[in-house]
Amino acid sequence: MIYQIHRYPADLIDVVRLDGGERVVIRPVLPQDEDLTGAFFRNLSGAARYDRFMSPMRDLPPELLRRFTQVDYADHVALMAEIFADGRETVIAEARYVRRPGEASAEFAVSVAEPWQGKGLARLMLGKLVCRAAADGIERIVGETLAGNVRMLSLARKAGFIITASPEVSGLMLLEKALRVPLPGSDCASAGEATLAAA
């Protein structure tokens, strides 16, 4: 299969300062980010990987790694947050949504490396996703998480998601948020808490 990109969304590139003052680059994922993406998930704790995938996988299978990095930016939007230290890039967070086929809804996921949690990074990246999804005509963004994933549930609650227990799977929580089209000229690169509050 030949990788095709709709249009690389350079407008989503951003440089931010976190609550602790750290400088972080947020940018859309590229196919050449396979090694960085694989290392990010490999370096998460087992509990964090289980929260993200609801499975105890250690490494991303090659096909999933390709899907995570060969992003078309039409139905699939993916962002990574990275720092630069000692001349090396290190991914510290990733966030994405994938449009459901034939629907005006999309599924989202966010992961942040443990040392970087609690600094507002998940909130910031989710804000960018929500803004871009709404601008692309997505009317509803949904997700799933485990009942024990307190951080994700707190993030979703603060972002205005409706949280319900799955009627089919014990211990699974369903997250859902209706989106509004952003105002003309809105900048999703700088979207954050204000976007979440307004969306």
Backbone as a chain_set.jsonl record, in Angstrom:
{"seq": "MIYQIHRYPADLIDVVRLDGGERVVIRPVLPQDEDLTGAFFRNLSGAARYDRFMSPMRDLPPELLRRFTQVDYADHVALMAEIFADGRETVIAEARYVRRPGEASAEFAVSVAEPWQGKGLARLMLGKLVCRAAADGIERIVGETLAGNVRMLSLARKAGFIITASPEVSGLMLLEKALRVPLPGSDCASAGEATLAAA", "coords": {"N": [[0.842, -1.185, 0.0], [0.571, 2.192, -0.852], [1.64, 4.988, 0.88], [-0.388, 7.759, 1.492], [-0.905, 11.206, 1.871], [-3.225, 13.595, 2.853], [-3.014, 16.41, 3.349], [-0.32, 17.862, 4.822], [-0.708, 19.12, 7.994], [0.666, 21.777, 8.713], [-0.068, 23.968, 10.144], [-0.718, 23.083, 12.637], [1.583, 22.839, 14.068], [3.309, 23.722, 16.971], [4.903, 25.521, 19.598], [5.235, 25.201, 22.964], [5.038, 26.238, 26.414], [5.036, 24.389, 29.281], [3.165, 23.89, 32.373], [5.187, 23.641, 34.248], [7.201, 25.112, 33.097], [8.674, 23.93, 31.079], [9.921, 23.622, 27.727], [8.197, 22.56, 24.938], [7.679, 20.925, 21.863], [4.938, 20.621, 19.774], [3.652, 18.692, 17.227], [2.331, 17.532, 14.04], [2.257, 14.025, 13.316], [4.61, 12.123, 11.373], [5.483, 9.744, 8.714], [8.165, 8.979, 9.074], [8.444, 8.915, 11.781], [8.334, 6.486, 13.045], [10.249, 5.095, 14.684], [10.534, 6.858, 16.87], [7.911, 6.906, 17.815], [7.478, 4.199, 18.439], [9.386, 3.918, 20.494], [8.343, 5.683, 22.388], [5.912, 4.42, 23.25], [6.986, 2.014, 24.154], [8.448, 2.838, 26.345], [6.572, 3.628, 28.166], [4.975, 2.89, 31.299], [3.907, -0.419, 32.273], [1.309, -0.296, 33.3], [0.388, 2.126, 32.233], [0.446, 1.557, 29.487], [-1.466, -0.435, 29.443], [-3.735, 1.025, 30.195], [-3.969, 2.581, 27.916], [-4.254, 0.801, 25.706], [-5.811, -1.21, 26.661], [-4.794, -3.68, 26.979], [-2.008, -5.849, 27.644], [0.256, -5.156, 26.01], [3.698, -4.975, 25.044], [5.364, -3.979, 22.987], [4.44, -2.073, 20.088], [2.687, -3.754, 17.567], [4.032, -4.228, 14.233], [2.187, -3.521, 12.143], [0.31, -1.913, 13.478], [1.981, 0.137, 14.35], [2.656, 1.25, 11.88], [0.12, 2.189, 11.121], [-0.203, 4.123, 13.063], [1.637, 6.025, 12.342], [1.514, 6.548, 9.619], [-0.347, 8.71, 8.594], [-3.284, 10.127, 7.306], [-4.42, 12.66, 7.554], [-6.911, 13.402, 6.756], [-9.051, 11.668, 7.484], [-7.828, 10.8, 9.708], [-6.069, 12.181, 12.289], [-3.09, 12.981, 13.889], [-1.059, 13.87, 16.613], [2.125, 14.625, 18.074], [4.014, 15.242, 21.02], [7.115, 16.602, 21.786], [10.389, 16.727, 23.253], [13.656, 18.196, 23.205], [16.727, 17.071, 24.007], [20.128, 16.87, 24.787], [20.775, 16.774, 22.07], [18.891, 15.082, 21.014], [15.715, 13.821, 19.977], [12.828, 13.275, 21.909], [9.815, 11.708, 22.37], [7.071, 12.677, 24.304], [4.381, 12.632, 24.558], [1.318, 11.681, 22.911], [-1.461, 12.141, 20.705], [-4.577, 11.514, 19.123], [-7.172, 11.346, 16.606], [-9.598, 9.341, 14.897], [-11.724, 9.269, 12.232], [-14.915, 7.763, 12.136], [-15.955, 5.409, 9.729], [-18.142, 6.667, 7.284], [-19.537, 8.227, 9.092], [-20.288, 11.147, 11.143], [-18.628, 11.273, 13.285], [-15.844, 10.713, 15.515], [-13.206, 8.716, 16.911], [-11.121, 9.177, 19.732], [-7.835, 9.302, 21.269], [-5.461, 9.735, 23.896], [-2.178, 9.886, 25.139], [0.225, 10.295, 27.688], [3.54, 10.439, 28.783], [4.548, 9.217, 31.967], [6.317, 10.919, 33.651], [5.617, 13.392, 32.718], [3.03, 13.919, 33.196], [0.263, 15.734, 34.631], [0.989, 18.314, 34.005], [-0.514, 19.759, 32.28], [-0.37, 18.965, 29.654], [-1.861, 16.888, 28.379], [-4.415, 18.04, 28.398], [-3.961, 20.241, 26.747], [-3.265, 19.028, 24.265], [-5.568, 17.539, 23.736], [-7.333, 19.647, 23.431], [-6.426, 20.758, 21.015], [-7.009, 18.642, 19.261], [-9.83, 18.519, 19.481], [-10.542, 21.026, 18.447], [-9.563, 20.822, 15.769], [-11.023, 18.6, 14.855], [-13.677, 19.557, 14.993], [-13.488, 21.655, 13.148], [-13.146, 20.179, 10.866], [-15.611, 19.168, 10.363], [-16.526, 17.169, 12.001], [-18.918, 16.015, 14.224], [-19.16, 14.818, 16.649], [-17.131, 13.564, 19.21], [-15.611, 10.697, 20.468], [-14.669, 8.263, 22.974], [-13.043, 5.588, 24.806], [-12.369, 4.349, 28.045], [-10.793, 2.768, 30.87], [-12.46, 2.12, 33.97], [-10.797, 2.528, 36.112], [-8.962, 4.38, 35.237], [-8.135, 7.099, 36.325], [-6.976, 9.589, 35.715], [-7.571, 10.026, 32.968], [-10.359, 10.052, 33.064], [-10.778, 12.295, 34.659], [-9.656, 14.29, 33.016], [-11.405, 14.12, 30.792], [-13.821, 14.809, 32.009], [-13.346, 17.481, 32.821], [-13.067, 18.568, 30.313], [-15.59, 18.585, 29.35], [-16.826, 16.266, 28.475], [-19.388, 13.784, 28.254], [-19.754, 11.165, 30.464], [-20.262, 7.773, 30.658], [-21.107, 4.53, 31.933], [-20.21, 1.574, 30.226], [-22.771, -0.38, 28.791], [-22.279, -2.912, 28.019], [-19.697, -3.874, 28.576], [-18.12, -4.644, 31.488], [-16.581, -2.376, 33.73], [-15.709, -0.631, 31.797], [-15.632, 2.64, 30.559], [-17.48, 5.029, 28.747], [-16.834, 7.808, 26.708], [-18.028, 10.904, 25.56], [-18.503, 13.698, 23.448], [-20.197, 16.443, 22.148], [-19.516, 18.46, 19.334], [-18.869, 21.84, 18.295], [-18.794, 23.87, 15.41], [-15.84, 25.721, 14.96], [-15.268, 29.281, 15.299], [-14.849, 31.361, 12.368], [-11.489, 31.754, 11.308], [-10.388, 30.766, 13.601], [-7.654, 29.411, 15.439], [-6.302, 26.368, 15.509], [-3.815, 25.519, 16.299], [-3.1, 26.928, 18.532], [-4.961, 26.143, 20.278], [-6.351, 25.277, 23.398], [-7.039, 25.117, 26.777], [-9.004, 27.111, 26.654], [-10.301, 26.549, 24.25], [-11.417, 24.061, 24.858], [-13.206, 24.791, 26.824], [-14.979, 26.318, 25.388], [-15.919, 24.69, 23.41]], "CA": [[0.0, 0.0, 0.0], [1.337, 3.434, -0.927], [1.205, 5.972, 1.863], [-0.859, 9.004, 0.897], [-1.259, 12.215, 2.851], [-4.168, 14.564, 2.315], [-2.262, 17.662, 3.4], [0.336, 17.931, 6.133], [-1.241, 20.315, 8.659], [1.746, 22.541, 9.355], [-0.669, 24.953, 11.053], [-0.838, 22.502, 13.969], [2.878, 22.878, 14.754], [3.254, 24.705, 18.053], [5.907, 25.424, 20.654], [4.524, 25.614, 24.172], [5.669, 26.125, 27.728], [4.126, 23.699, 30.178], [2.977, 24.504, 33.689], [6.47, 23.666, 34.949], [8.133, 25.953, 32.358], [9.429, 23.18, 30.075], [9.624, 23.936, 26.326], [7.772, 21.349, 24.25], [7.195, 21.105, 20.491], [3.81, 19.774, 19.385], [3.597, 18.688, 15.762], [1.684, 16.356, 13.449], [3.105, 12.849, 13.139], [5.047, 11.802, 10.009], [5.866, 8.324, 8.583], [9.521, 8.729, 9.585], [8.415, 8.932, 13.243], [8.075, 5.134, 13.564], [11.152, 4.756, 15.797], [10.178, 7.719, 18.005], [6.604, 6.466, 18.323], [7.691, 2.907, 19.083], [10.109, 4.132, 21.753], [7.427, 6.32, 23.341], [5.021, 3.429, 23.849], [7.804, 1.016, 24.852], [8.944, 3.413, 27.594], [5.486, 3.798, 29.131], [4.866, 1.793, 32.264], [2.941, -1.44, 31.886], [-0.032, 0.184, 33.652], [0.004, 3.161, 31.273], [0.138, 0.894, 28.209], [-2.741, -1.135, 29.607], [-4.77, 2.062, 30.144], [-4.096, 3.09, 26.537], [-4.67, -0.224, 24.746], [-6.635, -2.212, 27.352], [-4.112, -4.945, 26.709], [-0.667, -5.719, 28.218], [1.306, -5.234, 24.985], [4.985, -4.324, 25.358], [5.725, -3.231, 21.773], [3.374, -1.975, 19.103], [2.888, -4.609, 16.389], [4.443, -3.42, 13.079], [1.047, -2.966, 11.407], [-0.254, -0.822, 14.279], [2.956, 1.228, 14.301], [2.468, 1.913, 10.58], [-1.142, 2.94, 11.165], [-0.027, 5.271, 13.958], [2.553, 7.021, 11.772], [1.127, 6.865, 8.239], [-1.589, 9.408, 8.91], [-3.704, 10.816, 6.079], [-4.862, 14.02, 7.896], [-8.269, 13.631, 6.278], [-9.876, 10.943, 8.449], [-6.975, 10.449, 10.854], [-5.181, 13.281, 12.677], [-2.257, 12.536, 15.013], [-0.078, 14.839, 17.102], [3.068, 14.186, 19.09], [4.718, 16.286, 21.764], [8.489, 16.138, 21.962], [11.405, 17.606, 23.805], [14.983, 18.0, 22.625], [17.747, 17.091, 25.064], [21.382, 16.225, 24.368], [20.738, 16.583, 20.623], [18.023, 13.941, 20.703], [14.267, 14.012, 20.121], [12.126, 12.296, 22.73], [8.368, 11.928, 22.399], [6.564, 12.594, 25.677], [2.926, 12.486, 24.517], [0.711, 11.572, 21.584], [-2.919, 12.251, 20.722], [-5.074, 11.313, 17.767], [-8.546, 10.902, 16.397], [-9.867, 8.656, 13.635], [-13.137, 9.382, 11.878], [-15.603, 6.499, 11.888], [-16.387, 5.373, 8.324], [-19.518, 7.029, 6.969], [-20.19, 8.928, 10.202], [-19.754, 12.46, 11.497], [-18.036, 11.121, 14.614], [-14.471, 10.218, 15.501], [-12.693, 8.178, 18.164], [-9.872, 9.831, 20.105], [-7.009, 8.721, 22.329], [-4.361, 10.598, 24.344], [-1.239, 9.246, 26.069], [1.303, 11.175, 28.154], [4.525, 9.722, 29.6], [4.288, 9.497, 33.392], [6.986, 12.091, 34.245], [5.078, 14.624, 32.134], [1.623, 14.061, 33.543], [-0.03, 16.774, 35.614], [1.554, 19.597, 33.58], [-1.423, 20.387, 31.333], [-0.08, 18.557, 28.276], [-3.007, 16.141, 27.842], [-5.479, 19.022, 28.174], [-3.576, 21.051, 25.595], [-3.342, 18.235, 23.036], [-6.966, 17.244, 23.487], [-7.921, 20.879, 22.909], [-6.077, 20.872, 19.598], [-7.778, 17.633, 18.537], [-11.232, 18.929, 19.46], [-10.639, 22.15, 17.514], [-9.381, 20.345, 14.4], [-12.147, 17.728, 14.512], [-14.842, 20.403, 14.733], [-13.244, 22.391, 11.904], [-13.252, 19.218, 9.762], [-16.992, 18.726, 10.212], [-16.882, 16.089, 12.926], [-19.933, 16.535, 15.129], [-19.108, 14.125, 17.925], [-15.864, 12.864, 19.431], [-15.904, 9.675, 21.474], [-13.537, 7.451, 23.394], [-13.283, 4.587, 25.84], [-11.287, 4.192, 29.002], [-11.122, 1.885, 31.985], [-13.014, 2.823, 35.131], [-9.695, 2.869, 37.007], [-8.074, 5.384, 34.644], [-8.625, 8.31, 36.989], [-6.497, 10.789, 35.015], [-8.34, 10.226, 31.747], [-11.723, 10.425, 33.437], [-10.728, 13.689, 35.12], [-9.438, 15.117, 31.826], [-12.639, 14.13, 30.008], [-14.843, 15.558, 32.754], [-13.016, 18.911, 32.733], [-13.213, 18.986, 28.916], [-16.997, 18.632, 28.997], [-17.333, 15.003, 27.934], [-20.366, 13.004, 29.004], [-19.12, 9.896, 30.819], [-21.239, 6.752, 31.054], [-20.589, 3.156, 32.004], [-20.612, 0.743, 29.098], [-23.781, -1.366, 29.15], [-21.881, -4.226, 27.512], [-18.412, -4.339, 29.108], [-17.927, -4.222, 32.87], [-15.341, -1.643, 33.991], [-15.371, 0.23, 30.669], [-16.354, 3.904, 30.563], [-17.626, 5.64, 27.424], [-16.675, 9.259, 26.734], [-18.647, 11.48, 24.368], [-18.62, 15.162, 23.468], [-20.709, 17.074, 20.929], [-18.623, 19.545, 18.923], [-19.412, 22.97, 17.553], [-17.85, 24.397, 14.419], [-15.163, 26.902, 15.512], [-15.481, 30.547, 14.599], [-13.888, 31.581, 11.267], [-10.206, 32.321, 11.723], [-9.888, 30.133, 14.822], [-6.349, 28.791, 15.25], [-6.239, 25.137, 16.29], [-2.463, 25.337, 16.839], [-3.005, 27.519, 19.866], [-6.118, 25.707, 21.052], [-6.019, 24.65, 24.676], [-8.143, 25.087, 27.73], [-10.077, 27.989, 26.199], [-11.05, 25.827, 23.227], [-12.212, 23.036, 25.507], [-14.292, 25.422, 27.55], [-15.937, 26.889, 24.453], [-16.389, 23.689, 22.436]], "C": [[0.883, 1.242, 0.0], [0.766, 4.421, 0.075], [0.796, 7.251, 1.145], [-1.267, 9.949, 2.006], [-2.16, 13.235, 2.181], [-3.489, 15.928, 2.213], [-1.632, 17.745, 4.776], [-0.089, 19.217, 6.822], [-0.175, 21.078, 9.445], [1.194, 23.57, 10.335], [-0.838, 24.397, 12.467], [0.496, 22.445, 14.718], [2.85, 24.014, 15.775], [4.425, 24.47, 19.0], [5.266, 26.002, 21.908], [5.44, 25.523, 25.384], [4.656, 25.486, 28.659], [4.051, 24.406, 31.523], [4.283, 24.588, 34.476], [7.539, 24.478, 34.239], [8.896, 25.251, 31.26], [8.966, 23.551, 28.663], [9.35, 22.632, 25.589], [7.285, 21.718, 22.85], [6.057, 20.116, 20.257], [3.701, 19.853, 17.873], [2.848, 17.465, 15.265], [2.704, 15.245, 13.187], [3.406, 12.626, 11.654], [5.439, 10.322, 9.925], [7.247, 8.018, 9.154], [9.592, 8.753, 11.115], [8.186, 7.541, 13.842], [8.942, 4.811, 14.78], [10.8, 5.561, 17.044], [8.879, 7.257, 18.646], [6.728, 5.127, 19.043], [8.373, 3.057, 20.433], [9.204, 4.755, 22.813], [6.548, 5.277, 24.031], [5.795, 2.371, 24.636], [8.22, 1.524, 26.232], [7.834, 3.749, 28.585], [5.505, 2.643, 30.121], [3.841, 0.789, 31.751], [1.512, -0.987, 32.167], [-0.517, 1.229, 32.652], [-0.329, 2.557, 29.913], [-1.19, 0.164, 28.296], [-3.904, -0.15, 29.556], [-5.03, 2.498, 28.703], [-4.709, 2.051, 25.602], [-5.613, -1.281, 25.332], [-6.116, -3.621, 27.065], [-2.663, -4.777, 27.165], [0.461, -5.753, 27.192], [2.548, -4.446, 25.394], [5.409, -3.427, 24.193], [4.52, -3.162, 20.85], [3.657, -2.944, 17.965], [3.218, -3.737, 15.174], [3.279, -2.785, 12.324], [0.414, -1.801, 12.16], [0.679, 0.385, 14.281], [2.847, 1.98, 12.981], [1.192, 2.746, 10.58], [-1.008, 4.2, 12.014], [0.822, 6.372, 13.327], [2.236, 7.388, 10.325], [-0.289, 7.445, 8.274], [-2.018, 10.233, 7.7], [-4.135, 12.263, 6.307], [-6.153, 14.417, 7.191], [-9.224, 12.983, 7.288], [-9.115, 10.592, 9.728], [-6.026, 11.621, 11.097], [-4.411, 12.831, 13.911], [-1.211, 13.591, 15.339], [0.883, 14.144, 18.051], [3.669, 15.416, 19.76], [6.119, 15.767, 22.031], [9.36, 17.21, 22.598], [12.726, 17.273, 23.115], [15.992, 18.149, 23.753], [18.958, 16.32, 24.574], [21.364, 15.88, 22.878], [19.824, 15.474, 20.16], [16.557, 14.315, 20.894], [13.723, 12.908, 21.018], [10.655, 12.655, 22.746], [7.873, 11.73, 23.823], [5.039, 12.481, 25.721], [2.479, 12.304, 23.075], [-0.804, 11.634, 21.747], [-3.409, 12.122, 19.293], [-6.58, 11.122, 17.776], [-8.645, 10.266, 15.026], [-11.369, 8.73, 13.383], [-13.721, 7.988, 11.635], [-16.141, 6.507, 10.459], [-17.871, 5.713, 8.169], [-20.255, 7.773, 8.061], [-19.561, 10.295, 10.412], [-19.206, 12.418, 12.926], [-16.637, 10.547, 14.477], [-14.111, 9.701, 16.881], [-11.345, 8.814, 18.463], [-9.129, 9.013, 21.157], [-5.883, 9.696, 22.641], [-3.492, 9.794, 25.296], [-0.14, 10.234, 26.419], [2.24, 10.34, 29.022], [4.394, 10.164, 31.059], [5.022, 10.713, 33.953], [6.403, 13.42, 33.781], [3.6, 14.804, 32.415], [1.443, 15.142, 34.601], [0.508, 18.146, 35.247], [0.675, 20.305, 32.539], [-1.245, 19.95, 29.898], [-1.249, 17.802, 27.649], [-4.147, 17.097, 27.518], [-5.211, 19.836, 26.912], [-3.744, 20.268, 24.292], [-4.777, 17.848, 22.707], [-7.683, 18.472, 22.934], [-7.639, 21.073, 21.435], [-6.869, 19.881, 18.75], [-9.239, 18.048, 18.392], [-11.436, 20.049, 18.445], [-10.551, 21.671, 16.073], [-10.559, 19.468, 13.956], [-13.387, 18.556, 14.173], [-14.692, 21.153, 13.422], [-13.391, 21.48, 10.686], [-14.645, 18.614, 9.637], [-17.391, 17.554, 11.078], [-17.804, 16.666, 14.005], [-19.844, 15.945, 16.525], [-17.776, 13.424, 18.05], [-16.066, 11.935, 20.627], [-14.631, 8.92, 21.837], [-13.973, 6.44, 24.429], [-12.103, 4.601, 26.795], [-11.749, 3.269, 30.118], [-11.602, 2.704, 33.179], [-11.921, 3.245, 36.104], [-8.745, 3.926, 36.471], [-8.516, 6.771, 35.107], [-8.206, 9.569, 36.232], [-7.311, 11.057, 33.75], [-9.769, 10.649, 32.053], [-11.782, 11.873, 33.912], [-10.552, 14.645, 33.949], [-10.733, 15.242, 31.024], [-13.715, 14.953, 30.702], [-14.592, 17.057, 32.633], [-13.217, 19.446, 31.32], [-14.671, 18.944, 28.451], [-17.542, 17.377, 28.356], [-18.419, 14.444, 28.843], [-19.745, 11.625, 29.229], [-20.202, 8.923, 31.293], [-20.558, 5.395, 31.11], [-21.094, 2.376, 30.799], [-21.673, -0.26, 29.546], [-23.364, -2.791, 28.778], [-20.625, -4.781, 28.163], [-18.216, -3.772, 30.51], [-16.582, -3.513, 33.033], [-14.916, -0.729, 32.869], [-16.255, 1.475, 30.711], [-16.347, 4.5, 29.154], [-17.603, 7.157, 27.563], [-17.263, 9.832, 25.45], [-18.798, 12.984, 24.529], [-19.143, 15.641, 22.122], [-19.828, 18.277, 20.617], [-19.397, 20.631, 18.196], [-18.367, 23.455, 16.578], [-17.184, 25.638, 15.006], [-15.452, 28.144, 14.684], [-14.472, 30.69, 13.465], [-12.612, 32.247, 11.793], [-9.655, 31.728, 13.006], [-8.596, 29.383, 14.508], [-6.241, 27.555, 16.128], [-4.852, 24.891, 16.863], [-2.381, 25.846, 18.256], [-4.188, 27.122, 20.743], [-5.66, 25.011, 22.321], [-7.23, 24.669, 25.564], [-9.292, 25.965, 27.28], [-10.947, 27.302, 25.152], [-11.947, 24.787, 23.876], [-13.402, 23.64, 26.215], [-15.388, 25.902, 26.593], [-16.574, 25.839, 23.559], [-17.655, 22.996, 22.916]], "O": [[1.838, 1.327, 0.772], [-0.441, 4.659, 0.114], [1.53, 7.765, 0.301], [-1.905, 9.538, 2.975], [-1.884, 13.684, 1.069], [-3.403, 16.519, 1.137], [-2.334, 17.704, 5.786], [0.144, 20.303, 6.291], [-0.128, 21.027, 10.674], [1.897, 23.998, 11.25], [-1.078, 25.161, 13.401], [0.533, 22.043, 15.881], [2.418, 25.126, 15.472], [4.875, 23.337, 19.174], [4.812, 27.146, 21.916], [6.461, 24.834, 25.378], [3.542, 25.987, 28.808], [4.763, 25.376, 31.781], [4.466, 25.501, 35.281], [8.673, 24.541, 34.713], [9.691, 25.884, 30.565], [7.777, 23.768, 28.427], [10.168, 21.712, 25.612], [6.568, 22.703, 22.673], [6.199, 18.92, 20.513], [3.661, 20.942, 17.301], [2.737, 16.47, 15.98], [3.865, 15.51, 12.876], [2.572, 12.902, 10.792], [5.701, 9.702, 10.956], [7.477, 6.921, 9.662], [10.676, 8.626, 11.685], [7.876, 7.43, 15.028], [8.441, 4.314, 15.789], [10.769, 5.018, 18.148], [8.76, 7.22, 19.871], [6.16, 4.936, 20.118], [7.989, 2.404, 21.404], [9.284, 4.404, 23.991], [6.454, 5.256, 25.258], [5.32, 1.886, 25.664], [8.334, 0.743, 27.176], [8.118, 4.116, 29.725], [5.992, 1.555, 29.815], [3.012, 1.112, 30.9], [0.606, -1.256, 31.378], [-1.685, 1.228, 32.264], [-1.275, 2.991, 29.255], [-1.956, 0.145, 27.332], [-4.938, -0.437, 28.953], [-6.172, 2.752, 28.32], [-5.581, 2.376, 24.796], [-6.142, -2.129, 24.613], [-6.868, -4.586, 26.933], [-2.129, -3.671, 27.084], [1.519, -6.319, 27.466], [2.451, -3.386, 26.012], [5.766, -2.265, 24.388], [3.687, -4.067, 20.826], [4.771, -2.955, 17.44], [2.731, -2.609, 15.088], [3.372, -1.631, 11.906], [0.024, -0.807, 11.547], [0.221, 1.526, 14.222], [2.933, 3.207, 12.957], [1.185, 3.877, 10.095], [-1.626, 5.222, 11.72], [0.734, 7.529, 13.736], [2.657, 8.446, 9.857], [-1.275, 6.755, 8.017], [-1.205, 10.96, 7.128], [-4.212, 13.03, 5.348], [-6.457, 15.6, 7.042], [-10.082, 13.647, 7.868], [-9.707, 10.141, 10.709], [-5.268, 12.006, 10.207], [-5.008, 12.351, 14.874], [-0.56, 14.135, 14.447], [0.513, 13.198, 18.745], [3.811, 16.477, 19.152], [6.293, 14.625, 22.455], [9.103, 18.409, 22.493], [12.883, 16.206, 22.521], [16.101, 19.206, 24.374], [18.823, 15.235, 24.009], [21.869, 14.835, 22.468], [19.96, 14.977, 19.042], [16.197, 15.024, 21.834], [14.114, 11.747, 20.896], [10.288, 13.776, 23.095], [8.21, 10.741, 24.475], [4.463, 12.262, 26.787], [3.165, 12.715, 22.14], [-1.355, 11.24, 22.775], [-2.742, 12.566, 18.359], [-7.182, 10.787, 18.796], [-7.89, 10.596, 14.112], [-12.175, 8.31, 14.213], [-13.088, 7.142, 11.003], [-16.72, 7.501, 10.022], [-18.732, 5.13, 8.828], [-21.471, 7.943, 7.978], [-18.461, 10.574, 9.934], [-19.304, 13.391, 13.674], [-16.29, 9.966, 13.449], [-14.63, 10.174, 17.892], [-10.517, 8.975, 17.566], [-9.703, 8.161, 21.835], [-5.404, 10.402, 21.754], [-4.008, 9.095, 26.167], [0.371, 10.934, 25.544], [1.783, 9.611, 29.902], [4.16, 11.338, 31.344], [4.404, 11.492, 34.679], [6.668, 14.459, 34.385], [2.984, 15.747, 31.918], [2.359, 15.429, 35.371], [0.493, 19.055, 36.076], [1.073, 21.328, 31.982], [-1.893, 20.494, 29.004], [-1.593, 18.056, 26.495], [-4.778, 16.973, 26.468], [-6.115, 20.088, 26.115], [-4.302, 20.786, 23.325], [-5.165, 17.827, 21.539], [-8.546, 18.349, 22.064], [-8.514, 21.504, 20.684], [-7.342, 20.218, 17.664], [-9.816, 17.941, 17.31], [-12.394, 20.023, 17.673], [-11.368, 22.063, 15.24], [-11.032, 19.58, 12.826], [-14.065, 18.287, 13.182], [-15.653, 21.278, 12.663], [-13.723, 21.949, 9.597], [-14.841, 17.656, 8.889], [-18.478, 17.0, 10.912], [-17.492, 17.687, 14.617], [-20.389, 16.504, 17.477], [-17.33, 12.761, 17.114], [-16.615, 12.33, 21.655], [-13.646, 8.94, 21.099], [-15.122, 6.433, 24.873], [-10.967, 4.839, 26.386], [-12.943, 3.022, 30.287], [-11.19, 3.849, 33.364], [-12.092, 4.214, 36.844], [-7.816, 4.331, 37.17], [-9.178, 7.509, 34.378], [-8.988, 10.512, 36.117], [-7.697, 12.197, 33.493], [-10.324, 11.512, 31.372], [-12.731, 12.594, 33.602], [-11.21, 15.683, 33.884], [-11.113, 16.342, 30.622], [-14.438, 15.708, 30.053], [-15.521, 17.822, 32.371], [-13.501, 20.63, 31.136], [-14.958, 19.235, 27.29], [-18.614, 17.411, 27.751], [-18.368, 14.615, 30.061], [-19.268, 10.995, 28.285], [-20.959, 9.222, 32.216], [-19.566, 5.148, 30.424], [-22.253, 2.5, 30.403], [-21.5, -0.923, 30.568], [-24.015, -3.758, 29.173], [-20.478, -5.996, 28.299], [-18.154, -2.556, 30.69], [-15.562, -3.989, 32.534], [-13.862, -0.101, 32.963], [-17.471, 1.38, 30.877], [-15.329, 4.474, 28.463], [-18.271, 7.72, 28.43], [-17.02, 9.299, 24.367], [-19.169, 13.479, 25.593], [-18.598, 15.286, 21.076], [-19.44, 19.023, 21.516], [-20.428, 20.381, 17.571], [-17.176, 23.45, 16.889], [-17.878, 26.526, 15.502], [-15.832, 28.057, 13.516], [-13.351, 30.194, 13.578], [-12.658, 33.169, 12.607], [-8.583, 32.125, 13.463], [-8.462, 28.789, 13.439], [-6.104, 27.665, 17.347], [-4.715, 24.131, 17.822], [-1.681, 25.274, 19.091], [-4.396, 27.69, 21.815], [-4.694, 24.248, 22.31], [-8.324, 24.281, 25.151], [-10.451, 25.611, 27.497], [-12.169, 27.445, 25.155], [-13.108, 24.641, 23.494], [-14.491, 23.066, 26.207], [-16.57, 25.896, 26.937], [-17.651, 26.066, 23.007], [-18.184, 22.128, 22.221]]}, "num_chains": 1, "name": "protein.A"}
